[in-house]
């Protein structure tokens, strides 16, 4: 069995990006309810791509936000998959 320990800096990046993504989803949900300016979807996808996809997924599930839009979800899962593939490749080669 292959076991790899995630470096602390990478874990911190994922934690920070996840918190930022969750906050962005919460802010966007609040803005949607209040009719204010929304967070661009591209920003939400970028946060997922850089490692915030766990927080984004939590935001989708817990806040029930951006969870019923198929086009958004497809790109979200592609971003999460790309992030996981990049992390896996980095760990494999590193």
Secondary structure in CASP SS format (residue, H / E / C, confidence):
PFRMAT SS
TARGET T0000
AUTHOR 0000-0000-0000
METHOD secondary structure of the structure
MODEL  1
X C 1.00
X C 1.00
X C 1.00
X C 1.00
X C 1.00
X C 1.00
X C 1.00
X H 1.00
X H 1.00
X H 1.00
X H 1.00
X H 1.00
X H 1.00
X H 1.00
X H 1.00
X H 1.00
X H 1.00
X H 1.00
X H 1.00
X H 1.00
X H 1.00
X H 1.00
X H 1.00
X H 1.00
X H 1.00
X H 1.00
X H 1.00
X H 1.00
X H 1.00
X H 1.00
X H 1.00
X H 1.00
X H 1.00
X H 1.00
X C 1.00
X C 1.00
X C 1.00
X C 1.00
X C 1.00
X C 1.00
X H 1.00
X H 1.00
X H 1.00
X H 1.00
X H 1.00
X H 1.00
X H 1.00
X H 1.00
X H 1.00
X H 1.00
X H 1.00
X H 1.00
X H 1.00
X H 1.00
X H 1.00
X H 1.00
X H 1.00
X H 1.00
X H 1.00
X H 1.00
X H 1.00
X H 1.00
X H 1.00
X C 1.00
X C 1.00
X C 1.00
X C 1.00
X C 1.00
X C 1.00
X H 1.00
X H 1.00
X H 1.00
X H 1.00
X H 1.00
X H 1.00
X H 1.00
X H 1.00
X H 1.00
X H 1.00
X H 1.00
X H 1.00
X H 1.00
X H 1.00
X H 1.00
X H 1.00
X H 1.00
X H 1.00
X H 1.00
X H 1.00
X H 1.00
X H 1.00
X H 1.00
X H 1.00
X C 1.00
END
